[in-house]
């Protein structure tokens, strides 16, 4: 199945492009992520599914594998990424203040 975004030729049973991560099927566009504890999300640098759109994969990942920020290149200049960074900084500040109590 050829990706409409990057023209990469993917195996037929693939839901997402193996090169750019673009959803290839209607089912893939309905995919939802799993929620996890903040300690896991920030500690493992997990990429929220809502921020994955427009990202470019930097390495091969298995189908269904959770993506981390290390797996992708973020598009430049997105407000959502700036807000996510601010959120993470707030979490780290809160975590440090909780340890001091």
Secondary structure, DSSP 4 states (H G I P E B T S, - for coil): -B-TTT--B--TT-SB-TTT--B-SHHHHT--PPP--HHHHHHTTBPPGGG-TT-EESS---TTPPPBGGGEEPPTT-HHHHHHHHHHHHHHHHHHHHHH-
